[in-house]
Amino acid sequence: MSDGDGVCVHNSSDVWVDHCTLEDCADGLIDVVEGSTRVTLSNNLLRNHDKVMLLGHSDGYTQDKAMQVTVAFNRFGPGLVQRMPRCRFGLFHVINNDYIDWEMYAIGASASPTIHSHGNRFSADIAKEVTKREGDVPESVWRNWNWLSDGDLMLNGAFFTASGKPGPDLKAPTFARPSSSVPSMTASAGALSCDEASPC
């Protein structure tokens, strides 16, 4: 039984979703939910869709407090609307991704997640915010959520609204590279062209 997602990770750990091309699914492109943790989403090409990537089941599902997800070296766009990703509760590293336009927002969240955006390239079509705090959360509350932008490249008026303060969980991993490397790092994002007679 499928709920319409391209890829869904339920109640699982130590999962790697790599080199997929996903677009135009019935629901989300990638969902990581229900207590999943230690998940890496990398080198994927995600395009032509509304709700792209959901990390965390719901605002009431507190088992997702242990969630840790790394989103790295993906190409987001063109033709995307929101949730690149949309996070709840856990710790999320968003590293060296290429964001090619978005309609509503790129990175959104609720339920006090910790988000470290490092070395990404955000290219907006017009002056537009990268981030969105979901729900009716007052600024006096979300100002304490730890959302950090470190070394991101903002193009065409893109801007990131940071909050909280850096802590030990918000150090960039050793594999992170400067945002100037993003176009070359994501050039091979998506499904690999492989032949049975030779390696990919």
SEFIKE-851941 format. One record per residue (C-alpha): x, y, z. Coordinates in steps of 0.2 Angstrom, whole numbers, padded with zeros to 4 digits, always signed. Last residue first. Layout:
REM residues N
XYZ...
END
This chain:
REM residues 200
+0141+0019-0066+0151+0003-0069+0152-0005-0086+0143-0019-0095+0126-0017-0087+0126+0001-0092+0122+0015-0080+0115+0033-0082+0113+0038-0064+0097+0044-0057+0098+0061-0050+0111+0074-0046+0127+0073-0058+0129+0092-0058+0126+0094-0040+0144+0095-0034+0149+0106-0050+0135+0119-0046+0138+0118-0027+0156+0122-0027+0154+0141-0024+0144+0136-0009+0160+0131+0000+0161+0113+0004+0154+0102+0018+0163+0085+0021+0170+0089+0038+0152+0092+0045+0147+0110+0049+0145+0113+0067+0127+0115+0073+0125+0102+0086+0138+0110+0097+0128+0126+0098+0124+0141+0087+0110+0153+0093+0092+0154+0091+0085+0162+0075+0090+0164+0056+0079+0172+0043+0086+0167+0026+0086+0179+0011+0084+0177-0008+0086+0193-0017+0092+0187-0034+0105+0175-0026+0109+0170-0008+0125+0159-0006+0125+0150+0011+0141+0151+0021+0132+0147+0037+0113+0149+0039+0108+0144+0057+0090+0139+0063+0090+0135+0082+0072+0139+0088+0072+0152+0101+0065+0166+0090+0052+0153+0086+0043+0157+0103+0043+0176+0104+0039+0176+0085+0022+0168+0088+0019+0151+0082+0002+0150+0072+0008+0136+0060+0024+0134+0050+0040+0144+0052+0046+0148+0034+0063+0150+0027+0071+0154+0010+0062+0172+0009+0060+0179-0008+0067+0193-0019+0062+0187-0036+0066+0171-0046+0076+0165-0031+0093+0156-0032+0098+0148-0015+0115+0140-0016+0119+0130+0000+0135+0130+0010+0128+0126+0026+0110+0127+0032+0109+0120+0050+0092+0117+0057+0086+0112+0074+0068+0109+0075+0055+0118+0087+0038+0110+0083+0037+0118+0065+0047+0119+0049+0051+0126+0032+0066+0127+0021+0063+0132+0003+0047+0143+0003+0032+0148-0008+0036+0146-0026+0054+0140-0027+0069+0144-0039+0084+0133-0042+0090+0128-0025+0107+0119-0026+0111+0109-0011+0128+0110-0002+0122+0105+0016+0105+0105+0025+0109+0097+0042+0093+0093+0052+0091+0089+0070+0074+0084+0076+0057+0092+0081+0048+0094+0064+0055+0098+0047+0049+0104+0030+0063+0101+0017+0064+0107+0003+0046+0108+0008+0038+0121-0004+0033+0125-0022+0045+0116-0035+0046+0119-0054+0065+0119-0056+0070+0113-0045+0080+0106-0030+0096+0099-0034+0103+0088-0020+0121+0088-0013+0116+0085+0005+0101+0083+0016+0106+0075+0032+0093+0069+0044+0093+0066+0063+0076+0062+0071+0077+0059+0090+0063+0072+0093+0052+0062+0080+0045+0052+0094+0035+0068+0098+0022+0065+0086+0010+0079+0090+0017+0092+0077+0016+0078+0064+0026+0065+0055+0044+0072+0054+0055+0076+0038+0043+0080+0024+0051+0083+0007+0044+0090-0009+0026+0096-0007+0022+0105-0024+0031+0096-0038+0040+0099-0054+0058+0094-0048+0069+0084-0036+0086+0078-0042+0094+0068-0029+0113+0068-0024+0109+0065-0006+0096+0061+0007+0104+0054+0023+0094+0046+0037+0101+0043+0055+0083+0043+0062+0065+0037+0059+0053+0040+0073+0037+0040+0063+0043+0050+0047+0055+0053+0033+0045+0058+0017+0052+0060+0000+0043+0066-0016+0027+0070-0007+0009+0066-0012+0003+0059-0029+0020+0061-0037+0025+0073-0050+0044+0072-0049+0058+0061-0042+0076+0057-0049+0085+0047-0037+0104+0047-0034+0104+0043-0016+0092+0038-0002+0103+0032+0013+0094+0024+0028+0102+0020+0045+0086+0020+0055+0068+0016+0052+0051+0020+0058+0044+0024+0041+0055+0030+0026+0044+0035+0011+0050+0037-0007+0039+0044-0021+0025+0047-0009+0007+0042-0014+0001+0034+0002+0007+0017-0005+0000+0000+0000
END
